[in-house]
C-alpha cells in the first residue's frame, strides 16, 4: 500500500510541476482588471439602464430632448435664453407598440438632411449624447391624434434641415422649428409655443419648447 501511495504522490507532483511549467512557458498569470476598466463598465451599464428607463416612459405626443457632445451642440444650446441644458429635440409617436422619434437634423449624422424617424433608443444613444429629457404637454387624446396627423404630414413631405433658421418657410425646418410648428398646428393655437426674439431675430430655441405653461418635465438625466 505504501508503494502505491508513494507512486500516486509522485504522479501528482509531476503533473502539477508540468502544469506550472506550461503556464510559465505560455506566459499565463492572473491579471487584475484595472479599476478604470471596471468604472467604465459600470458607467456603460448605468447608461444603458437610463436609456431603457427613458424609452419605457415615452408616450405618443411627448417631446424628447438631448444634449450632444460636439462643439456644434454646445453652440446651438447657447441660443437658449432660459435653460441651456439641451441642443436637440424631436416628437415621439408610438407605432406597433414601439416609440419612434421624428426630428429634423443636419450635418454628417444625416447626409440627406431630411426629416428623420428613428427608434427612441437610437435617438438617446449615450455614445453621442451627454443628457436627455422627456417633456409632456397638456394635450388631450384628440390633440395627440391631431399632432400625429401633423407629424405624419411633415414626414411624407420630408423637408430638409433649415440651415438658415428661417421661421417663415415650411419647406425647410430646423429641429425646434419642426416641433414648434407641429404643436401649434395640432392645437390650432399660434401662441401655444412662442418663439424667442433677440437682437432683432425671431427664432425658436430648445428651451422655448419646455419652459412654458403647457409643458412639464417627465424625466431627465445625465449620462456617466
C-alpha positions as CSV (number, residue, x, y, z in Angstrom):
1,X,0.0,0.0,0.0
2,X,2.9,2.3,0.9
3,X,4.4,1.8,-2.5
4,X,1.1,2.5,-4.3
5,X,0.6,5.7,-2.2
6,X,4.1,6.9,-3.0
7,X,3.6,6.2,-6.7
8,X,0.4,8.2,-6.7
9,X,2.0,11.1,-4.8
10,X,4.9,11.2,-7.3
11,X,2.5,11.3,-10.3
12,X,0.5,14.1,-8.7
13,X,3.7,16.1,-8.1
14,X,5.0,15.5,-11.6
15,X,1.6,16.5,-13.1
16,X,1.5,19.7,-11.0
17,X,5.0,20.6,-12.0
18,X,4.2,20.1,-15.6
19,X,1.2,22.4,-15.4
20,X,3.2,25.1,-13.7
21,X,5.9,24.8,-16.3
22,X,3.3,25.0,-19.1
23,X,1.7,28.1,-17.6
24,X,5.1,29.8,-17.2
25,X,6.0,29.0,-20.8
26,X,2.7,30.3,-22.1
27,X,3.2,33.5,-20.1
28,X,0.0,32.8,-18.2
29,X,-0.6,34.7,-15.0
30,X,-3.5,36.1,-13.2
31,X,-4.2,39.7,-14.2
32,X,-6.2,42.1,-12.1
33,X,-8.8,44.2,-14.0
34,X,-7.7,47.8,-13.9
35,X,-10.0,50.0,-11.7
36,X,-10.6,52.4,-14.6
37,X,-12.0,49.5,-16.8
38,X,-14.4,48.5,-14.0
39,X,-15.6,52.1,-13.7
40,X,-16.1,52.3,-17.4
41,X,-18.1,49.1,-17.5
42,X,-20.2,50.2,-14.5
43,X,-20.9,53.6,-16.3
44,X,-21.8,51.8,-19.5
45,X,-24.3,49.5,-17.7
46,X,-25.8,52.6,-15.9
47,X,-26.2,54.5,-19.2
48,X,-27.9,51.5,-20.8
49,X,-30.3,51.4,-17.9
50,X,-31.0,55.1,-18.2
51,X,-31.9,54.7,-21.9
52,X,-34.1,51.8,-21.2
53,X,-35.9,53.8,-18.4
54,X,-36.4,56.7,-20.8
55,X,-37.8,54.5,-23.5
56,X,-40.2,52.9,-21.1
57,X,-41.6,56.3,-20.1
58,X,-42.4,57.5,-23.6
59,X,-45.9,58.1,-24.8
60,X,-47.3,59.5,-28.1
61,X,-47.1,63.2,-28.2
62,X,-44.2,63.6,-25.8
63,X,-41.2,65.7,-26.9
64,X,-37.7,64.4,-26.2
65,X,-34.6,66.5,-25.7
66,X,-30.9,65.6,-25.8
67,X,-27.5,67.3,-25.4
68,X,-24.9,66.3,-27.9
69,X,-21.2,66.1,-27.2
70,X,-19.9,68.1,-30.1
71,X,-19.0,71.7,-30.3
72,X,-21.9,72.3,-32.7
73,X,-24.3,71.1,-29.9
74,X,-22.8,73.4,-27.4
75,X,-23.1,76.3,-29.8
76,X,-26.8,75.5,-30.5
77,X,-27.5,75.3,-26.8
78,X,-26.4,78.9,-26.5
79,X,-29.5,80.0,-28.3
80,X,-31.5,79.0,-25.3
81,X,-32.3,82.1,-23.2
82,X,-33.6,80.4,-20.0
83,X,-32.2,76.8,-19.9
84,X,-29.1,75.8,-21.9
85,X,-29.1,72.1,-21.0
86,X,-30.3,70.8,-24.3
87,X,-29.4,71.2,-28.0
88,X,-31.7,68.9,-30.0
89,X,-35.4,67.8,-29.9
90,X,-38.0,65.5,-31.5
91,X,-41.6,64.3,-31.3
92,X,-42.5,60.9,-30.1
93,X,-45.0,58.6,-31.7
94,X,-45.8,55.0,-30.7
95,X,-46.0,52.7,-33.7
96,X,-46.7,49.0,-33.5
97,X,-46.0,49.3,-29.8
98,X,-42.6,50.9,-30.2
99,X,-41.6,54.6,-29.6
100,X,-40.1,56.4,-32.6
101,X,-38.8,60.0,-32.6
102,X,-39.4,62.3,-35.5
103,X,-36.8,65.0,-35.7
104,X,-35.1,67.4,-38.1
105,X,-31.3,67.2,-38.1
106,X,-28.5,68.2,-40.5
107,X,-24.7,67.6,-40.6
108,X,-22.8,64.4,-41.1
109,X,-25.2,62.4,-38.9
110,X,-27.9,62.9,-41.6
111,X,-26.3,63.4,-45.0
112,X,-29.5,64.0,-46.9
113,X,-30.7,66.5,-44.2
114,X,-34.3,65.3,-44.4
115,X,-36.7,64.8,-41.6
116,X,-35.9,61.6,-39.8
117,X,-37.8,58.9,-38.0
118,X,-35.6,57.0,-35.5
119,X,-36.2,54.4,-32.8
120,X,-36.1,56.2,-29.4
121,X,-33.2,54.0,-28.2
122,X,-31.1,55.2,-31.1
123,X,-32.1,58.9,-30.5
124,X,-31.0,58.7,-26.9
125,X,-27.7,56.9,-27.6
126,X,-25.1,57.7,-24.8
127,X,-22.3,57.3,-27.3
128,X,-23.2,60.7,-28.8
129,X,-25.1,62.5,-26.1
130,X,-24.4,63.6,-22.5
131,X,-28.0,64.0,-21.2
132,X,-31.7,63.6,-22.1
133,X,-35.1,64.8,-21.1
134,X,-38.7,63.8,-21.7
135,X,-41.4,66.5,-21.9
136,X,-45.2,66.1,-21.7
137,X,-47.8,68.7,-22.9
138,X,-51.3,69.4,-21.7
139,X,-52.8,67.7,-24.8
140,X,-55.9,65.5,-24.6
141,X,-56.3,62.4,-26.7
142,X,-57.8,64.3,-29.6
143,X,-54.9,66.7,-29.5
144,X,-52.4,63.9,-29.6
145,X,-54.1,62.4,-32.6
146,X,-54.1,65.8,-34.4
147,X,-50.4,66.0,-33.6
148,X,-49.9,62.6,-35.1
149,X,-51.6,63.7,-38.3
150,X,-49.4,66.8,-38.5
151,X,-46.2,64.9,-37.9
152,X,-47.1,62.2,-40.5
153,X,-47.9,65.0,-43.0
154,X,-44.5,66.6,-42.4
155,X,-42.8,63.2,-42.7
156,X,-44.4,62.5,-46.0
157,X,-43.1,65.8,-47.2
158,X,-39.6,65.0,-45.8
159,X,-38.5,68.7,-45.5
160,X,-34.7,69.3,-45.4
161,X,-32.9,70.8,-42.4
162,X,-33.1,74.6,-42.4
163,X,-29.6,75.9,-42.3
164,X,-30.9,79.5,-42.4
165,X,-33.1,79.0,-39.3
166,X,-35.9,80.8,-41.1
167,X,-39.3,80.5,-39.4
168,X,-41.0,82.0,-42.5
169,X,-40.7,78.8,-44.6
170,X,-42.1,75.3,-44.3
171,X,-40.1,73.5,-47.0
172,X,-37.1,73.5,-44.6
173,X,-37.2,73.1,-40.9
174,X,-34.7,73.1,-38.1
175,X,-35.4,70.8,-35.1
176,X,-37.1,73.2,-32.7
177,X,-39.0,74.8,-35.6
178,X,-40.4,71.4,-36.6
179,X,-41.7,70.8,-33.0
180,X,-43.0,74.3,-32.6
181,X,-44.9,74.3,-35.9
182,X,-46.3,70.8,-35.3
183,X,-47.6,71.6,-31.8
184,X,-49.1,75.0,-32.8
185,X,-50.9,73.4,-35.8
186,X,-52.2,70.5,-33.8
187,X,-53.6,72.8,-31.1
188,X,-54.8,75.4,-33.5
189,X,-53.2,78.0,-31.3
190,X,-50.4,80.1,-32.9
191,X,-49.3,81.1,-29.4
192,X,-49.2,77.6,-27.8
193,X,-45.4,77.6,-28.2
194,X,-44.0,81.1,-28.5
195,X,-40.6,81.9,-30.2
196,X,-37.8,84.0,-28.9
197,X,-37.0,87.4,-30.2
198,X,-33.4,88.6,-29.6
199,X,-31.1,91.0,-31.3
200,X,-33.7,91.7,-33.9
201,X,-34.0,87.9,-34.7
202,X,-37.1,85.7,-34.2
203,X,-36.4,82.0,-33.7
204,X,-37.5,79.0,-31.7
205,X,-34.9,77.8,-29.1
206,X,-35.0,74.4,-27.5
207,X,-36.0,75.9,-24.1
208,X,-39.0,77.6,-25.7
209,X,-40.4,74.1,-26.1
210,X,-40.3,73.2,-22.4
211,X,-40.0,76.4,-20.3
212,X,-43.7,77.4,-20.7
213,X,-47.1,76.9,-19.1
214,X,-48.1,73.9,-21.3
215,X,-45.1,71.7,-20.7
216,X,-43.8,69.6,-17.8
217,X,-40.7,67.5,-17.5
218,X,-41.5,63.8,-17.1
219,X,-37.9,62.8,-16.5
220,X,-34.4,64.0,-17.2
221,X,-30.9,62.5,-16.6
222,X,-27.3,62.9,-17.5
223,X,-25.1,60.0,-18.7
224,X,-21.9,59.0,-16.9
